[in-house]
Every structure is written in C-alpha cells, then in structure tokens.
Amino acid sequence: MAKRVAGSSNLVTEDSYVNHDGVRVHKPIHAKSKPANATARCRDGSYSFSTHHRGTCSGHRGVAEWYR
C-alpha cells in the first residue's frame, strides 16, 4: 500500500520524510509565496507541511508563523 503524502500532490516524494504517525510528509521548501497545504513558515523563510507542532521547522530556526 502506498503511503499518503501530506501537502500538495505534485511535490516530489524524494524530498519527504515519514512522521511518527507513519505518514509521508514533504520536507520544508523555499518558495516565493506560500505553497498549497503549507502548515507553517519557518524562520529561515522555508515553508513546512508538518502535521504536528512538535519538531516543525527544526533545523530551520523554528516556526515564524502557523497556518493551521
């Protein structure tokens, strides 16, 4: 059974990780504007698709803004 990728379906799955729920989530990315399904903006300017608050934007200087 294929794992679901949280976030936009057109994101490349090689740039993802499996969270503690076993769900594949796209790693934070840099973009000029908020990508569809981004859940947070990190302090380094990247966007996260994390499904949990804990650990979101770790390695990206923390969360600057939550979207949900």
PDB file of N, CA, C and O in Angstrom, chain B, residues numbered from 101:
ATOM      1  N   MET B 101       0.837  -1.173   0.000  1.00  0.00           N
ATOM      2  CA  MET B 101       0.000   0.000   0.000  1.00  0.00           C
ATOM      3  C   MET B 101       0.886   1.240   0.000  1.00  0.00           C
ATOM      4  O   MET B 101       1.811   1.335   0.806  1.00  0.00           O
ATOM      5  N   ALA B 102       0.620   2.181  -0.880  1.00  0.00           N
ATOM      6  CA  ALA B 102       1.404   3.413  -0.976  1.00  0.00           C
ATOM      7  C   ALA B 102       1.100   4.324   0.204  1.00  0.00           C
ATOM      8  O   ALA B 102      -0.032   4.383   0.685  1.00  0.00           O
ATOM      9  N   LYS B 103       2.119   5.028   0.658  1.00  0.00           N
ATOM     10  CA  LYS B 103       1.933   5.992   1.745  1.00  0.00           C
ATOM     11  C   LYS B 103       1.375   7.289   1.192  1.00  0.00           C
ATOM     12  O   LYS B 103       1.724   7.707   0.087  1.00  0.00           O
ATOM     13  N   ARG B 104       0.522   7.912   1.951  1.00  0.00           N
ATOM     14  CA  ARG B 104      -0.060   9.201   1.588  1.00  0.00           C
ATOM     15  C   ARG B 104       0.982  10.288   1.825  1.00  0.00           C
ATOM     16  O   ARG B 104       1.688  10.258   2.833  1.00  0.00           O
ATOM     17  N   VAL B 105       1.084  11.239   0.915  1.00  0.00           N
ATOM     18  CA  VAL B 105       1.975  12.384   1.087  1.00  0.00           C
ATOM     19  C   VAL B 105       1.133  13.576   1.505  1.00  0.00           C
ATOM     20  O   VAL B 105       0.276  14.041   0.753  1.00  0.00           O
ATOM     21  N   ALA B 106       1.385  14.065   2.712  1.00  0.00           N
ATOM     22  CA  ALA B 106       0.669  15.248   3.189  1.00  0.00           C
ATOM     23  C   ALA B 106       1.180  16.462   2.430  1.00  0.00           C
ATOM     24  O   ALA B 106       2.384  16.580   2.201  1.00  0.00           O
ATOM     25  N   GLY B 107       0.316  17.342   2.046  1.00  0.00           N
ATOM     26  CA  GLY B 107       0.702  18.510   1.267  1.00  0.00           C
ATOM     27  C   GLY B 107       0.265  18.336  -0.174  1.00  0.00           C
ATOM     28  O   GLY B 107      -0.547  17.462  -0.481  1.00  0.00           O
ATOM     29  N   SER B 108       0.787  19.144  -1.038  1.00  0.00           N
ATOM     30  CA  SER B 108       0.382  19.130  -2.436  1.00  0.00           C
ATOM     31  C   SER B 108       0.786  17.834  -3.122  1.00  0.00           C
ATOM     32  O   SER B 108       1.897  17.346  -2.916  1.00  0.00           O
ATOM     33  N   SER B 109      -0.098  17.276  -3.930  1.00  0.00           N
ATOM     34  CA  SER B 109       0.164  16.008  -4.599  1.00  0.00           C
ATOM     35  C   SER B 109       1.233  16.117  -5.676  1.00  0.00           C
ATOM     36  O   SER B 109       1.731  15.089  -6.136  1.00  0.00           O
ATOM     37  N   ASN B 110       1.610  17.333  -6.100  1.00  0.00           N
ATOM     38  CA  ASN B 110       2.631  17.461  -7.130  1.00  0.00           C
ATOM     39  C   ASN B 110       4.032  17.627  -6.555  1.00  0.00           C
ATOM     40  O   ASN B 110       4.972  17.853  -7.318  1.00  0.00           O
ATOM     41  N   LEU B 111       4.209  17.524  -5.247  1.00  0.00           N
ATOM     42  CA  LEU B 111       5.529  17.624  -4.649  1.00  0.00           C
ATOM     43  C   LEU B 111       6.270  16.298  -4.797  1.00  0.00           C
ATOM     44  O   LEU B 111       5.665  15.226  -4.756  1.00  0.00           O
ATOM     45  N   VAL B 112       7.565  16.384  -4.967  1.00  0.00           N
ATOM     46  CA  VAL B 112       8.396  15.201  -5.198  1.00  0.00           C
ATOM     47  C   VAL B 112       8.564  14.423  -3.902  1.00  0.00           C
ATOM     48  O   VAL B 112       8.946  14.999  -2.883  1.00  0.00           O
ATOM     49  N   THR B 113       8.285  13.117  -3.925  1.00  0.00           N
ATOM     50  CA  THR B 113       8.317  12.330  -2.702  1.00  0.00           C
ATOM     51  C   THR B 113       9.727  12.044  -2.191  1.00  0.00           C
ATOM     52  O   THR B 113       9.884  11.687  -1.023  1.00  0.00           O
ATOM     53  N   GLU B 114      10.770  12.190  -3.034  1.00  0.00           N
ATOM     54  CA  GLU B 114      12.137  12.004  -2.543  1.00  0.00           C
ATOM     55  C   GLU B 114      12.501  13.075  -1.518  1.00  0.00           C
ATOM     56  O   GLU B 114      13.413  12.891  -0.712  1.00  0.00           O
ATOM     57  N   ASP B 115      11.789  14.181  -1.556  1.00  0.00           N
ATOM     58  CA  ASP B 115      12.019  15.274  -0.622  1.00  0.00           C
ATOM     59  C   ASP B 115      11.035  15.211   0.530  1.00  0.00           C
ATOM     60  O   ASP B 115      10.463  16.225   0.929  1.00  0.00           O
ATOM     61  N   SER B 116      10.843  14.015   1.061  1.00  0.00           N
ATOM     62  CA  SER B 116       9.870  13.826   2.130  1.00  0.00           C
ATOM     63  C   SER B 116      10.460  12.974   3.240  1.00  0.00           C
ATOM     64  O   SER B 116      11.554  12.423   3.114  1.00  0.00           O
ATOM     65  N   TYR B 117       9.718  12.883   4.316  1.00  0.00           N
ATOM     66  CA  TYR B 117      10.090  12.040   5.448  1.00  0.00           C
ATOM     67  C   TYR B 117       8.828  11.387   5.974  1.00  0.00           C
ATOM     68  O   TYR B 117       7.722  11.824   5.653  1.00  0.00           O
ATOM     69  N   VAL B 118       8.979  10.356   6.771  1.00  0.00           N
ATOM     70  CA  VAL B 118       7.840   9.685   7.399  1.00  0.00           C
ATOM     71  C   VAL B 118       7.766  10.176   8.837  1.00  0.00           C
ATOM     72  O   VAL B 118       8.711  10.009   9.609  1.00  0.00           O
ATOM     73  N   ASN B 119       6.624  10.790   9.196  1.00  0.00           N
ATOM     74  CA  ASN B 119       6.484  11.312  10.559  1.00  0.00           C
ATOM     75  C   ASN B 119       6.184  10.190  11.541  1.00  0.00           C
ATOM     76  O   ASN B 119       6.100   9.028  11.145  1.00  0.00           O
ATOM     77  N   HIS B 120       6.022  10.523  12.816  1.00  0.00           N
ATOM     78  CA  HIS B 120       5.832   9.483  13.838  1.00  0.00           C
ATOM     79  C   HIS B 120       4.491   8.771  13.711  1.00  0.00           C
ATOM     80  O   HIS B 120       4.286   7.749  14.367  1.00  0.00           O
ATOM     81  N   ASP B 121       3.577   9.273  12.893  1.00  0.00           N
ATOM     82  CA  ASP B 121       2.310   8.582  12.627  1.00  0.00           C
ATOM     83  C   ASP B 121       2.424   7.620  11.446  1.00  0.00           C
ATOM     84  O   ASP B 121       1.468   6.917  11.118  1.00  0.00           O
ATOM     85  N   GLY B 122       3.597   7.591  10.808  1.00  0.00           N
ATOM     86  CA  GLY B 122       3.783   6.741   9.648  1.00  0.00           C
ATOM     87  C   GLY B 122       3.300   7.367   8.360  1.00  0.00           C
ATOM     88  O   GLY B 122       3.143   6.675   7.354  1.00  0.00           O
ATOM     89  N   VAL B 123       3.060   8.675   8.374  1.00  0.00           N
ATOM     90  CA  VAL B 123       2.582   9.401   7.195  1.00  0.00           C
ATOM     91  C   VAL B 123       3.768  10.096   6.537  1.00  0.00           C
ATOM     92  O   VAL B 123       4.549  10.760   7.220  1.00  0.00           O
ATOM     93  N   ARG B 124       3.915   9.954   5.227  1.00  0.00           N
ATOM     94  CA  ARG B 124       4.982  10.621   4.486  1.00  0.00           C
ATOM     95  C   ARG B 124       4.592  12.089   4.286  1.00  0.00           C
ATOM     96  O   ARG B 124       3.510  12.391   3.782  1.00  0.00           O
ATOM     97  N   VAL B 125       5.495  12.998   4.690  1.00  0.00           N
ATOM     98  CA  VAL B 125       5.259  14.434   4.656  1.00  0.00           C
ATOM     99  C   VAL B 125       6.402  15.097   3.891  1.00  0.00           C
ATOM    100  O   VAL B 125       7.563  14.729   4.071  1.00  0.00           O
ATOM    101  N   HIS B 126       6.085  16.059   3.049  1.00  0.00           N
ATOM    102  CA  HIS B 126       7.111  16.769   2.294  1.00  0.00           C
ATOM    103  C   HIS B 126       7.988  17.578   3.237  1.00  0.00           C
ATOM    104  O   HIS B 126       7.486  18.193   4.177  1.00  0.00           O
ATOM    105  N   LYS B 127       9.297  17.582   2.992  1.00  0.00           N
ATOM    106  CA  LYS B 127      10.223  18.377   3.794  1.00  0.00           C
ATOM    107  C   LYS B 127       9.983  19.861   3.522  1.00  0.00           C
ATOM    108  O   LYS B 127       9.416  20.218   2.490  1.00  0.00           O
ATOM    109  N   PRO B 128      10.415  20.732   4.449  1.00  0.00           N
ATOM    110  CA  PRO B 128      10.274  22.170   4.217  1.00  0.00           C
ATOM    111  C   PRO B 128      10.950  22.584   2.906  1.00  0.00           C
ATOM    112  O   PRO B 128      11.994  22.048   2.533  1.00  0.00           O
ATOM    113  N   ILE B 129      10.335  23.545   2.221  1.00  0.00           N
ATOM    114  CA  ILE B 129      10.880  24.047   0.963  1.00  0.00           C
ATOM    115  C   ILE B 129      10.902  25.565   0.974  1.00  0.00           C
ATOM    116  O   ILE B 129      10.130  26.200   1.692  1.00  0.00           O
ATOM    117  N   HIS B 130      11.788  26.143   0.175  1.00  0.00           N
ATOM    118  CA  HIS B 130      11.807  27.590  -0.032  1.00  0.00           C
ATOM    119  C   HIS B 130      10.962  27.888  -1.253  1.00  0.00           C
ATOM    120  O   HIS B 130      11.077  27.208  -2.272  1.00  0.00           O
ATOM    121  N   ALA B 131      10.117  28.899  -1.157  1.00  0.00           N
ATOM    122  CA  ALA B 131       9.247  29.298  -2.262  1.00  0.00           C
ATOM    123  C   ALA B 131       9.000  30.792  -2.159  1.00  0.00           C
ATOM    124  O   ALA B 131       9.113  31.367  -1.076  1.00  0.00           O
ATOM    125  N   LYS B 132       8.662  31.425  -3.278  1.00  0.00           N
ATOM    126  CA  LYS B 132       8.393  32.873  -3.296  1.00  0.00           C
ATOM    127  C   LYS B 132       7.110  33.226  -2.578  1.00  0.00           C
ATOM    128  O   LYS B 132       6.985  34.323  -2.035  1.00  0.00           O
ATOM    129  N   SER B 133       6.148  32.305  -2.567  1.00  0.00           N
ATOM    130  CA  SER B 133       4.884  32.528  -1.865  1.00  0.00           C
ATOM    131  C   SER B 133       4.458  31.210  -1.213  1.00  0.00           C
ATOM    132  O   SER B 133       5.013  30.151  -1.503  1.00  0.00           O
ATOM    133  N   LYS B 134       3.474  31.296  -0.338  1.00  0.00           N
ATOM    134  CA  LYS B 134       3.019  30.132   0.418  1.00  0.00           C
ATOM    135  C   LYS B 134       2.505  29.038  -0.523  1.00  0.00           C
ATOM    136  O   LYS B 134       1.560  29.261  -1.280  1.00  0.00           O
ATOM    137  N   PRO B 135       3.131  27.855  -0.472  1.00  0.00           N
ATOM    138  CA  PRO B 135       2.643  26.739  -1.286  1.00  0.00           C
ATOM    139  C   PRO B 135       1.306  26.211  -0.753  1.00  0.00           C
ATOM    140  O   PRO B 135       0.996  26.367   0.428  1.00  0.00           O
ATOM    141  N   ALA B 136       0.534  25.597  -1.622  1.00  0.00           N
ATOM    142  CA  ALA B 136      -0.718  24.969  -1.199  1.00  0.00           C
ATOM    143  C   ALA B 136      -0.415  23.953  -0.112  1.00  0.00           C
ATOM    144  O   ALA B 136       0.559  23.206  -0.212  1.00  0.00           O
ATOM    145  N   ASN B 137      -1.223  23.920   0.900  1.00  0.00           N
ATOM    146  CA  ASN B 137      -1.146  22.966   2.013  1.00  0.00           C
ATOM    147  C   ASN B 137       0.032  23.167   2.953  1.00  0.00           C
ATOM    148  O   ASN B 137       0.282  22.309   3.800  1.00  0.00           O
ATOM    149  N   ALA B 138       0.762  24.268   2.837  1.00  0.00           N
ATOM    150  CA  ALA B 138       1.809  24.562   3.816  1.00  0.00           C
ATOM    151  C   ALA B 138       1.134  24.813   5.161  1.00  0.00           C
ATOM    152  O   ALA B 138       0.093  25.467   5.223  1.00  0.00           O
ATOM    153  N   THR B 139       1.720  24.300   6.226  1.00  0.00           N
ATOM    154  CA  THR B 139       1.131  24.463   7.553  1.00  0.00           C
ATOM    155  C   THR B 139       1.852  25.502   8.398  1.00  0.00           C
ATOM    156  O   THR B 139       1.315  25.970   9.402  1.00  0.00           O
ATOM    157  N   ALA B 140       3.081  25.871   7.991  1.00  0.00           N
ATOM    158  CA  ALA B 140       3.851  26.844   8.754  1.00  0.00           C
ATOM    159  C   ALA B 140       4.920  27.470   7.869  1.00  0.00           C
ATOM    160  O   ALA B 140       5.351  26.887   6.873  1.00  0.00           O
ATOM    161  N   ARG B 141       5.339  28.683   8.262  1.00  0.00           N
ATOM    162  CA  ARG B 141       6.503  29.317   7.651  1.00  0.00           C
ATOM    163  C   ARG B 141       7.604  29.282   8.698  1.00  0.00           C
ATOM    164  O   ARG B 141       7.410  29.709   9.836  1.00  0.00           O
ATOM    165  N   CYS B 142       8.756  28.772   8.301  1.00  0.00           N
ATOM    166  CA  CYS B 142       9.888  28.675   9.213  1.00  0.00           C
ATOM    167  C   CYS B 142      10.638  30.001   9.265  1.00  0.00           C
ATOM    168  O   CYS B 142      10.504  30.834   8.369  1.00  0.00           O
ATOM    169  N   ARG B 143      11.426  30.192  10.319  1.00  0.00           N
ATOM    170  CA  ARG B 143      12.165  31.445  10.489  1.00  0.00           C
ATOM    171  C   ARG B 143      13.233  31.653   9.423  1.00  0.00           C
ATOM    172  O   ARG B 143      13.678  32.783   9.222  1.00  0.00           O
ATOM    173  N   ASP B 144      13.657  30.597   8.737  1.00  0.00           N
ATOM    174  CA  ASP B 144      14.634  30.759   7.657  1.00  0.00           C
ATOM    175  C   ASP B 144      13.952  31.053   6.321  1.00  0.00           C
ATOM    176  O   ASP B 144      14.624  31.128   5.292  1.00  0.00           O
ATOM    177  N   GLY B 145      12.614  31.221   6.322  1.00  0.00           N
ATOM    178  CA  GLY B 145      11.870  31.552   5.119  1.00  0.00           C
ATOM    179  C   GLY B 145      11.306  30.366   4.370  1.00  0.00           C
ATOM    180  O   GLY B 145      10.587  30.547   3.387  1.00  0.00           O
ATOM    181  N   SER B 146      11.612  29.152   4.808  1.00  0.00           N
ATOM    182  CA  SER B 146      11.055  27.971   4.152  1.00  0.00           C
ATOM    183  C   SER B 146       9.641  27.706   4.664  1.00  0.00           C
ATOM    184  O   SER B 146       9.225  28.261   5.681  1.00  0.00           O
ATOM    185  N   TYR B 147       8.914  26.858   3.952  1.00  0.00           N
ATOM    186  CA  TYR B 147       7.543  26.504   4.310  1.00  0.00           C
ATOM    187  C   TYR B 147       7.490  25.034   4.689  1.00  0.00           C
ATOM    188  O   TYR B 147       8.078  24.190   4.013  1.00  0.00           O
ATOM    189  N   SER B 148       6.783  24.728   5.772  1.00  0.00           N
ATOM    190  CA  SER B 148       6.660  23.368   6.278  1.00  0.00           C
ATOM    191  C   SER B 148       5.277  22.796   5.987  1.00  0.00           C
ATOM    192  O   SER B 148       4.291  23.528   5.900  1.00  0.00           O
ATOM    193  N   PHE B 149       5.225  21.486   5.840  1.00  0.00           N
ATOM    194  CA  PHE B 149       3.977  20.758   5.617  1.00  0.00           C
ATOM    195  C   PHE B 149       3.706  19.809   6.786  1.00  0.00           C
ATOM    196  O   PHE B 149       2.934  18.860   6.652  1.00  0.00           O
ATOM    197  N   SER B 150       4.332  20.062   7.909  1.00  0.00           N
ATOM    198  CA  SER B 150       4.224  19.209   9.077  1.00  0.00           C
ATOM    199  C   SER B 150       2.777  19.060   9.532  1.00  0.00           C
ATOM    200  O   SER B 150       1.983  19.995   9.429  1.00  0.00           O
ATOM    201  N   THR B 151       2.445  17.881  10.035  1.00  0.00           N
ATOM    202  CA  THR B 151       1.088  17.633  10.525  1.00  0.00           C
ATOM    203  C   THR B 151       0.991  17.758  12.040  1.00  0.00           C
ATOM    204  O   THR B 151      -0.101  17.643  12.596  1.00  0.00           O
ATOM    205  N   HIS B 152       2.117  17.991  12.720  1.00  0.00           N
ATOM    206  CA  HIS B 152       2.162  18.171  14.174  1.00  0.00           C
ATOM    207  C   HIS B 152       3.017  19.387  14.499  1.00  0.00           C
ATOM    208  O   HIS B 152       3.919  19.725  13.732  1.00  0.00           O
ATOM    209  N   HIS B 153       2.758  20.038  15.598  1.00  0.00           N
ATOM    210  CA  HIS B 153       3.552  21.193  16.004  1.00  0.00           C
ATOM    211  C   HIS B 153       4.941  20.781  16.476  1.00  0.00           C
ATOM    212  O   HIS B 153       5.921  21.463  16.175  1.00  0.00           O
ATOM    213  N   ARG B 154       5.040  19.696  17.195  1.00  0.00           N
ATOM    214  CA  ARG B 154       6.324  19.281  17.768  1.00  0.00           C
ATOM    215  C   ARG B 154       7.326  18.961  16.664  1.00  0.00           C
ATOM    216  O   ARG B 154       7.060  18.121  15.805  1.00  0.00           O
ATOM    217  N   GLY B 155       8.460  19.621  16.686  1.00  0.00           N
ATOM    218  CA  GLY B 155       9.531  19.373  15.741  1.00  0.00           C
ATOM    219  C   GLY B 155       9.407  20.126  14.429  1.00  0.00           C
ATOM    220  O   GLY B 155      10.308  20.059  13.593  1.00  0.00           O
ATOM    221  N   THR B 156       8.309  20.840  14.234  1.00  0.00           N
ATOM    222  CA  THR B 156       8.122  21.581  12.988  1.00  0.00           C
ATOM    223  C   THR B 156       9.203  22.646  12.852  1.00  0.00           C
ATOM    224  O   THR B 156       9.476  23.387  13.796  1.00  0.00           O
ATOM    225  N   CYS B 157       9.802  22.718  11.701  1.00  0.00           N
ATOM    226  CA  CYS B 157      10.860  23.679  11.354  1.00  0.00           C
ATOM    227  C   CYS B 157      12.136  23.471  12.169  1.00  0.00           C
ATOM    228  O   CYS B 157      12.962  24.379  12.262  1.00  0.00           O
ATOM    229  N   SER B 158      12.305  22.285  12.761  1.00  0.00           N
ATOM    230  CA  SER B 158      13.578  22.028  13.441  1.00  0.00           C
ATOM    231  C   SER B 158      14.653  22.002  12.361  1.00  0.00           C
ATOM    232  O   SER B 158      14.458  21.410  11.300  1.00  0.00           O
ATOM    233  N   GLY B 159      15.744  22.621  12.620  1.00  0.00           N
ATOM    234  CA  GLY B 159      16.794  22.763  11.622  1.00  0.00           C
ATOM    235  C   GLY B 159      16.552  23.934  10.685  1.00  0.00           C
ATOM    236  O   GLY B 159      17.354  24.192   9.788  1.00  0.00           O
ATOM    237  N   HIS B 160      15.449  24.643  10.891  1.00  0.00           N
ATOM    238  CA  HIS B 160      15.107  25.813  10.081  1.00  0.00           C
ATOM    239  C   HIS B 160      14.844  27.019  10.983  1.00  0.00           C
ATOM    240  O   HIS B 160      14.114  27.939  10.616  1.00  0.00           O
ATOM    241  N   ARG B 161      15.450  26.996  12.162  1.00  0.00           N
ATOM    242  CA  ARG B 161      15.380  28.069  13.155  1.00  0.00           C
ATOM    243  C   ARG B 161      14.021  28.253  13.790  1.00  0.00           C
ATOM    244  O   ARG B 161      13.744  29.324  14.331  1.00  0.00           O
ATOM    245  N   GLY B 162      13.152  27.239  13.744  1.00  0.00           N
ATOM    246  CA  GLY B 162      11.855  27.300  14.404  1.00  0.00           C
ATOM    247  C   GLY B 162      10.763  27.873  13.527  1.00  0.00           C
ATOM    248  O   GLY B 162      10.991  28.243  12.376  1.00  0.00           O
ATOM    249  N   VAL B 163       9.572  27.937  14.098  1.00  0.00           N
ATOM    250  CA  VAL B 163       8.390  28.399  13.375  1.00  0.00           C
ATOM    251  C   VAL B 163       8.236  29.903  13.522  1.00  0.00           C
ATOM    252  O   VAL B 163       8.295  30.434  14.631  1.00  0.00           O
ATOM    253  N   ALA B 164       8.036  30.592  12.398  1.00  0.00           N
ATOM    254  CA  ALA B 164       7.753  32.027  12.411  1.00  0.00           C
ATOM    255  C   ALA B 164       6.257  32.271  12.424  1.00  0.00           C
ATOM    256  O   ALA B 164       5.784  33.212  13.062  1.00  0.00           O
ATOM    257  N   GLU B 165       5.501  31.421  11.714  1.00  0.00           N
ATOM    258  CA  GLU B 165       4.055  31.631  11.585  1.00  0.00           C
ATOM    259  C   GLU B 165       3.374  30.295  11.303  1.00  0.00           C
ATOM    260  O   GLU B 165       3.831  29.518  10.465  1.00  0.00           O
ATOM    261  N   TRP B 166       2.260  30.035  12.025  1.00  0.00           N
ATOM    262  CA  TRP B 166       1.439  28.845  11.779  1.00  0.00           C
ATOM    263  C   TRP B 166       0.293  29.203  10.853  1.00  0.00           C
ATOM    264  O   TRP B 166      -0.241  30.310  10.919  1.00  0.00           O
ATOM    265  N   TYR B 167      -0.086  28.273   9.991  1.00  0.00           N
ATOM    266  CA  TYR B 167      -1.221  28.493   9.095  1.00  0.00           C
ATOM    267  C   TYR B 167      -2.443  27.689   9.499  1.00  0.00           C
ATOM    268  O   TYR B 167      -3.539  27.970   9.013  1.00  0.00           O
ATOM    269  N   ARG B 168      -2.300  26.718  10.354  1.00  0.00           N
ATOM    270  CA  ARG B 168      -3.461  25.979  10.848  1.00  0.00           C
ATOM    271  C   ARG B 168      -3.163  25.390  12.182  1.00  0.00           C
ATOM    272  O   ARG B 168      -4.018  24.727  12.769  1.00  0.00           O
TER     273      ARG B 168
END
